Each structure stands twice: as structure tokens, then as C-alpha cells.
Amino acid sequence: MNILVTGGTGLIGKALLGHFCHDHVTVLSRNPNRAYQRLGHHINVISDLDQLSDLNNIDVVINLAGEPIVSKRWSDRQKDIICKSRWEVTRKLVDKIKTSSNPPHTFISGSAVGIYGDQKANCIDENCETDADDFAHMVCQKWEEAALEAQSDKTRVCLLRTGIVLAKHGGALARMLPAYQLGLGGPIGDGKQYFPWIHIHDMVKGILFLLKHPETQGVYNFTAPNPVTNKEFSQTLARVLRRPHIMKTPAWVLKAAMGESATLLLDSQRAIPTRLQQEGFHFCFPNLEHALRETLG
């Protein structure tokens, strides 16, 4: 296949590209030299989508581009960067898909469980409707709306509502490890908020599953089938690392340090992957402790 990937140098993108050894892959990157260093020279790197006059020769587009949403405080400038890094690339891809006479047959585009807002302990799947009005919801909603404009009888669209991706090198877990390894890990706030997660192996396997099954389309929760509370996640991580679990971060401390972006760690999404499982996908790591032991072993 001829595959176009945005966000190829990110956590998910790098893990995914290793499975396309026999395909022709083009990666969009603002820094081609860095992309070649990270991904190898067997791929084609472009720095601007305008380098492609159309997408007639592309079979699949996988859109994973986006500024990390939790890496910095949400100043007005940072919010603008977060939004534009998702919306503008997606809209440009959709425009090229719609104007191509022989468009890609599959468009897979990122999103996140943050679209659901704070759902407390309610168990939610892809059918959940929400009246959330927070920043994360707004970002994801407009991101998805833009991607769905590519849907046609020639192109199917799959949306990935992703939870916290567990990987040793990169992502949220890598940022958490130093504190836990020092015995300073613990729950955030009251720890009752649900922490939807997915192992990087299942994340990649799920994307490949959607690629191989042309009947799939629409929204999919990319979360393990057994979500846990923040307290349970914290206890399990400490146990796997054989470290004490005695510290706690009060919500007010987190809000003081992170500002509005603290909602990402304090809001609760007990999201389950109903549609993936209904389509026949099987998780290799459905349980947290097994996933953490494999990741950190």
C-alpha cells in the first residue's frame, strides 16, 4: 500500500511505522532530517502537504499529528497551538481527499477520550452523548468533525478516541516513572476518577485491525476493556515497581501547578472499547498489571 502518515515521529507513529516494512510510506514532518534520523531512510518525508498535488496515489491516510496536550500550561498561545496542530492538518488532508479523483480508501484520524468530558463513575462507550464544554472536549469535537468531512462512498473514516498510551519510552507513563521509582508516587486528588489506558501494542494492533477490515468505520474507543481509577492505577504501578505508595497529590496543588490543564488528570472517563470488541478485536493486554509488567519488565 501507499500510506501517508502525519505525526509519524510521535509515540504511536513510531511504533506503528515499524509494521509497514513492505509498504510505501510517506511521513509529514516539520523537520525532515529529524524524521529520517528517528524513522530511517526507507520512508519518504515531506515537510508540507502542498508537496503533494493530490492524493490519487495514496491508499491510506493515518492522521496522528498534534501538539502534546498535557506538556505545558494552557495559555491562550498554547491553546492556539494545540488546536491548530490538529485542526489545520486535518482540514488540509480532508480537502485533498475530497478533491482527488481517486482518493484514499481509508482515512484514520486521531481523537481522544477527553471528548466525553467528566463522566464520573459512569461506564461509557462510543454511544455516549455529552454536553461538556471544556477545552479538551472542544478540541476533540472539532477535530472529529473536520475528519468526518472526508467520508464518502470512496473513502471510509475511522476515528481513534485514545486513552493514556502505556509505553516505557515516551508518553504519560515515562513522565510518571521518575517519581514512582523514588517512592514518591501516589493518587491524584481523591483518586476516584477513572483513568482510561491502552498498551502501545494494542494501540498499534488496533490501528492495523481497522486497516485490514474495510467494513469498519466511525468512532472507536482505543482504551483497554478494564479501565481503572487513578488510585488503582497508582497502586498497581507502585506494586509493579516494588516501591511504596504513600504520597498523594491534592487537587488544589495540581491546579496551582498546571492551571486549567489539570482537568486532564482530574476528570473521569470510564471508557470501554465496545465497538472494537464487537468488530472482533482481541486485546493482548486487557488488564493493567499485566500491561505494566510487560511494559516495564
C-alpha positions in Angstrom: 0.0 0.0 0.0 0.9 3.7 -0.4 0.4 5.2 3.1 0.6 8.8 4.2 1.2 9.4 7.9 1.1 12.6 9.9 2.6 12.5 13.4 4.9 9.7 12.4 7.7 10.7 14.8 5.3 10.6 17.9 4.9 7.8 20.3 2.2 6.0 18.4 3.5 6.9 15.0 7.0 5.4 15.6 5.6 2.2 16.9 3.1 1.9 14.0 5.6 2.6 11.2 7.7 -0.5 12.1 4.8 -2.6 10.8 4.8 -1.1 7.3 8.1 -2.6 6.1 6.6 -3.8 2.8 4.6 -0.7 2.1 5.5 2.7 0.6 5.3 5.2 3.4 5.3 9.0 3.2 5.6 10.9 6.5 4.7 14.6 7.0 7.2 16.2 9.4 8.2 19.8 10.0 11.8 18.6 10.4 12.6 16.0 7.7 16.2 15.5 8.9 15.0 14.5 12.4 12.3 12.3 10.9 14.9 10.4 8.9 17.1 10.0 12.0 14.2 8.6 14.1 12.4 6.6 11.4 15.1 5.5 8.9 15.7 6.3 5.3 13.4 3.7 3.9 10.5 6.2 4.1 9.7 9.4 2.2 9.5 12.5 4.2 7.7 15.7 3.2 7.6 19.0 5.2 4.4 20.3 3.7 1.2 18.7 2.3 1.4 21.1 -0.6 4.3 19.0 -1.9 1.5 16.5 -2.9 -0.6 17.9 -5.7 -3.3 15.3 -4.8 -3.8 12.0 -3.0 -4.7 9.9 -6.0 -1.7 7.6 -5.4 -2.3 7.2 -1.7 -4.3 4.3 -0.4 -4.4 5.1 3.3 -4.0 8.3 5.3 -3.3 7.9 9.0 -3.5 11.3 10.8 -1.8 11.3 14.2 -0.5 14.9 14.2 -1.0 17.1 17.2 0.9 19.2 19.8 1.0 17.2 23.1 -2.0 18.5 25.1 -0.6 18.0 28.6 3.0 19.1 28.2 2.5 22.8 29.1 0.1 25.1 30.9 -2.8 26.1 28.7 -2.0 29.7 28.0 -4.0 31.3 25.2 -1.0 30.8 22.9 -0.6 27.2 23.9 -4.3 26.5 23.3 -4.0 28.0 19.9 -1.0 25.8 19.1 -2.9 22.7 20.3 -5.9 23.5 18.2 -4.1 24.5 15.0 -1.8 21.5 15.1 -4.8 19.2 14.9 -7.5 21.1 13.0 -5.4 22.7 10.3 -3.6 19.5 9.2 -6.8 17.5 9.3 -8.7 20.1 7.2 -5.9 20.2 4.7 -5.9 16.4 4.4 -9.7 16.3 4.0 -9.5 19.0 1.3 -7.0 16.9 -0.6 -9.1 13.8 -0.2 -12.2 15.5 -1.4 -10.6 17.0 -4.5 -8.8 13.8 -5.5 -10.4 11.8 -8.4 -9.1 8.6 -6.9 -9.0 9.3 -3.2 -7.5 7.1 -0.4 -10.0 4.3 0.5 -9.2 4.8 4.3 -8.7 7.8 6.5 -7.8 7.0 10.1 -7.7 10.1 12.3 -6.8 10.7 15.9 -9.0 11.9 18.7 -9.1 11.3 22.5 -11.4 10.2 25.3 -11.3 13.8 26.5 -14.2 14.4 24.1 -16.5 12.9 26.8 -15.8 15.4 29.5 -16.0 14.4 33.1 -18.3 11.4 33.3 -17.6 10.5 37.0 -18.1 6.7 37.5 -20.5 6.2 34.6 -19.4 3.5 32.2 -19.3 5.0 28.7 -18.8 3.7 25.2 -18.9 5.3 21.7 -22.6 6.0 22.0 -22.2 8.3 24.9 -23.6 11.8 24.3 -22.2 14.7 26.4 -22.9 18.3 26.9 -19.3 19.0 28.1 -18.0 22.4 27.3 -14.4 22.2 28.5 -11.3 22.8 26.3 -10.4 19.1 25.7 -13.9 18.3 24.6 -14.0 21.3 22.2 -10.6 20.4 20.7 -11.6 16.8 20.0 -15.1 17.6 18.8 -13.9 20.0 16.1 -11.1 17.6 15.3 -13.5 14.8 14.7 -16.0 17.0 12.8 -13.2 18.1 10.4 -12.1 14.4 9.8 -15.6 13.2 9.1 -15.9 15.6 6.2 -13.8 13.1 4.3 -16.4 10.4 4.5 -17.8 9.3 1.1 -18.6 6.2 -0.9 -14.9 6.2 -1.9 -13.4 6.9 1.5 -14.2 5.5 4.9 -13.3 7.4 8.1 -12.2 5.8 11.4 -11.7 8.0 14.5 -9.5 6.9 17.3 -10.6 8.1 20.8 -7.5 7.3 22.6 -6.8 6.9 26.3 -3.4 7.0 28.1 -1.0 5.0 26.0 1.3 2.9 28.1 4.9 2.7 26.8 8.2 2.8 28.6 9.9 5.4 26.4 7.6 8.3 25.9 4.1 9.3 26.8 2.4 9.8 30.2 3.9 6.7 31.8 7.5 7.8 31.1 6.8 11.1 32.8 5.3 9.4 35.8 8.1 6.8 36.3 10.8 9.0 38.0 8.6 10.0 40.9 7.3 6.4 41.4 10.9 5.0 41.2 11.8 7.3 44.0 8.9 6.1 46.1 7.0 9.4 45.6 4.1 8.2 43.5 0.5 8.3 44.6 -3.0 9.1 43.6 -4.1 12.5 42.3 -6.9 14.3 44.1 -9.3 11.7 45.7 -8.1 9.1 43.2 -11.7 8.2 42.3 -11.5 9.5 38.7 -11.2 6.8 36.1 -8.0 6.6 34.1 -8.7 5.0 30.6 -5.5 3.4 29.3 -4.2 1.2 26.5 -1.0 -0.7 26.0 1.1 0.6 23.0 1.0 -2.9 21.5 -2.8 -2.9 21.5 -2.9 0.7 20.2 -0.9 -0.3 17.1 -2.6 -3.6 16.7 -6.0 -1.8 16.8 -5.0 0.6 14.0 -3.8 -2.4 11.9 -7.1 -4.1 12.6 -9.0 -1.2 11.2 -6.8 -1.1 8.2 -7.4 -4.8 7.5 -11.2 -4.7 7.9 -12.7 -2.5 5.3 -16.2 -2.8 6.9 -15.0 -0.7 9.9 -15.8 3.0 10.1 -16.8 5.6 12.5 -15.8 6.2 16.1 -13.7 3.7 18.2 -12.6 4.0 21.8 -8.9 2.9 21.9 -8.9 2.0 25.6 -8.4 -1.3 27.4 -11.6 -3.1 28.3 -10.8 -2.8 32.0 -10.5 0.9 33.0 -9.3 1.6 36.5 -9.5 4.5 38.9 -6.5 6.8 39.3 -5.9 5.3 42.7 -5.9 1.8 41.4 -3.6 2.7 38.6 -1.2 4.4 41.1 -1.3 1.4 43.5 -0.7 -1.1 40.6 2.3 0.9 39.2 3.9 1.2 42.7 3.4 -2.5 43.2 4.9 -3.4 39.8 7.9 -1.2 40.6 8.1 -2.6 44.2 8.0 0.9 45.6 6.0 2.4 48.5 2.6 4.0 47.8 2.3 6.7 50.5 2.3 10.0 48.7 -0.8 11.9 47.4 -1.2 15.0 45.3 -4.1 17.1 46.4 -6.3 18.5 43.6 -5.5 22.1 44.6 -1.8 21.5 44.2 -2.2 20.1 40.7 -4.5 23.0 39.7 -1.9 25.5 41.1 0.9 23.8 39.1 -1.0 23.1 35.9 -3.8 25.6 35.8 -6.8 24.6 33.5 -4.9 21.6 32.1 -5.2 19.9 35.4 -8.7 18.8 34.3 -7.0 16.2 32.1 -5.8 14.4 35.2 -8.8 15.1 37.4 -11.7 14.4 35.0 -13.0 10.9 34.8 -13.7 8.8 31.7 -14.6 5.2 32.3 -14.5 4.5 28.6 -14.7 0.9 27.2 -13.9 -0.2 23.7 -17.4 -1.6 22.8 -17.1 -1.2 19.0 -13.6 -2.6 18.7 -14.7 -5.7 20.6 -17.9 -6.0 18.7 -15.9 -6.0 15.4 -13.9 -8.9 16.7 -10.7 -7.2 18.0 -9.0 -9.1 20.9 -6.8 -7.2 23.3 -3.4 -8.7 24.2 -3.3 -6.6 27.4 -6.8 -6.2 28.8 -5.6 -6.0 32.4 -3.5 -3.2 33.9 -1.0 -5.2 36.0 -0.1 -7.4 33.1 0.3 -4.4 30.8 2.6 -2.6 33.2 4.7 -5.6 33.9 5.3 -6.2 30.2 6.0 -2.5 29.6 8.4 -2.1 32.5 9.8 -5.6 32.7 
